[in-house]
């Protein structure tokens, strides 16, 4: 699945920092920040059925206009199927809507 979340925002760095802080502070109890050799920030949904199955890679675009969330995975586990990726993306959109509305103007799903 190549689906992505594009979060249109005037403050992508602030949004990314707030996401990381809430995960690090365990205020978002079912998410954590991971990293790999090639990706310094990866979001991992921690309930047992999702843990390590689908990783979300945040990237601020060069013009500082949006935060892009892309599907990623651990090399030893392999690419997630569409259903797993869809569920985890949905859970991530849920936290954006519930906790981070003040940071963005619009959320787009890119297929």
Backbone torsions as a table, in degrees:
resi	resn	phi	psi	omega
1	UNK	NA	129.5	179.4
2	UNK	-105.5	13.9	-179.0
3	UNK	-62.0	144.8	-179.3
4	UNK	-136.7	160.1	172.8
5	UNK	-112.1	125.9	176.2
6	UNK	-110.0	115.6	-177.4
7	UNK	-104.1	105.8	-179.3
8	UNK	-76.5	122.6	-175.0
9	UNK	-154.8	150.7	174.0
10	UNK	-85.6	-7.6	-176.1
11	UNK	-137.9	63.5	-177.6
12	UNK	-61.9	-35.7	179.5
13	UNK	-65.9	-43.3	179.3
14	UNK	-62.8	-41.2	178.1
15	UNK	-63.9	-47.4	179.5
16	UNK	-60.8	-44.9	178.8
17	UNK	-62.4	-40.2	179.1
18	UNK	-66.3	-41.4	176.5
19	UNK	-59.3	-50.1	-179.7
20	UNK	-60.6	-44.6	-178.2
21	UNK	-62.0	-46.5	-179.5
22	UNK	-64.4	-34.5	176.6
23	UNK	-70.6	-46.5	179.9
24	UNK	-62.8	-37.2	179.7
25	UNK	-81.6	1.1	-179.9
26	UNK	60.2	28.8	172.4
27	UNK	-77.3	-26.1	170.4
28	UNK	-102.9	89.0	-168.5
29	UNK	-63.4	-20.9	-176.6
30	UNK	-106.9	19.3	177.9
31	UNK	-135.5	148.2	173.6
32	UNK	-143.2	160.0	176.7
33	UNK	-95.9	127.2	175.1
34	UNK	-119.0	178.3	174.6
35	UNK	-153.7	163.1	175.6
36	UNK	-135.6	-179.9	179.5
37	UNK	-61.2	-34.4	-176.2
38	UNK	-102.2	-13.2	-177.9
39	UNK	-130.7	106.6	-177.3
40	UNK	-70.0	-21.2	179.1
41	UNK	-132.8	121.5	174.2
42	UNK	-136.3	133.4	176.6
43	UNK	-94.3	132.5	-175.7
44	UNK	-124.8	124.4	178.5
45	UNK	-82.5	121.0	-164.8
46	UNK	-91.4	-9.5	174.9
47	UNK	-56.8	144.8	-171.6
48	UNK	-48.5	-43.2	-176.1
49	UNK	-69.4	-17.6	-177.8
50	UNK	-112.1	-18.6	-173.9
51	UNK	-53.1	124.3	177.8
52	UNK	68.0	2.7	-178.4
53	UNK	-83.1	-38.1	-178.4
54	UNK	-138.6	122.4	176.6
55	UNK	-107.7	145.3	178.9
56	UNK	-113.5	124.5	-177.1
57	UNK	-104.4	114.5	177.8
58	UNK	-87.7	140.3	177.1
59	UNK	-141.6	130.9	174.1
60	UNK	-86.9	129.9	-179.1
61	UNK	-69.8	159.4	-173.2
62	UNK	-61.0	-29.2	179.6
63	UNK	-89.5	4.1	176.5
64	UNK	60.5	37.5	-177.3
65	UNK	-106.3	-17.8	-178.5
66	UNK	-159.2	163.4	172.9
67	UNK	-110.8	123.1	179.9
68	UNK	-101.1	131.4	178.1
69	UNK	-112.7	117.3	-177.1
70	UNK	-116.5	150.5	176.2
71	UNK	-70.9	136.5	176.4
72	UNK	-141.4	175.2	-179.8
73	UNK	-159.7	159.7	172.8
74	UNK	-73.6	139.0	-178.1
75	UNK	-58.2	-39.0	-176.4
76	UNK	-75.7	-13.7	179.1
77	UNK	-99.5	-34.3	179.4
78	UNK	92.7	170.1	-176.5
79	UNK	-65.8	134.8	179.8
80	UNK	-72.0	153.1	175.5
81	UNK	-75.3	168.0	-175.0
82	UNK	-59.7	-37.6	-178.6
83	UNK	-65.4	-48.6	179.4
84	UNK	-60.3	-46.8	-179.1
85	UNK	-61.3	-42.9	179.4
86	UNK	-62.0	-43.6	178.9
87	UNK	-62.9	-44.8	-177.8
88	UNK	-68.5	-40.9	174.7
89	UNK	-59.7	-40.7	177.4
90	UNK	-61.7	-42.2	178.0
91	UNK	-64.2	-37.1	179.2
92	UNK	-68.1	-42.5	176.7
93	UNK	-60.4	-37.5	177.4
94	UNK	-57.3	-46.7	-179.5
95	UNK	-68.3	-32.4	175.8
96	UNK	-61.7	-45.2	-178.2
97	UNK	-67.6	-41.7	-175.6
98	UNK	-76.6	-41.1	-169.4
99	UNK	-112.0	-17.5	-167.4
100	UNK	-128.5	22.1	-176.7
101	UNK	-56.9	-32.6	-176.9
102	UNK	-69.8	-12.2	-175.5
103	UNK	-93.4	-13.5	-173.5
104	UNK	-137.2	159.7	177.1
105	UNK	-98.7	-33.8	-174.7
106	UNK	-157.3	149.9	173.8
107	UNK	-118.8	128.8	176.8
108	UNK	-117.6	143.0	172.6
109	UNK	-101.9	125.5	179.6
110	UNK	-110.1	123.0	179.0
111	UNK	-95.0	NA	NA
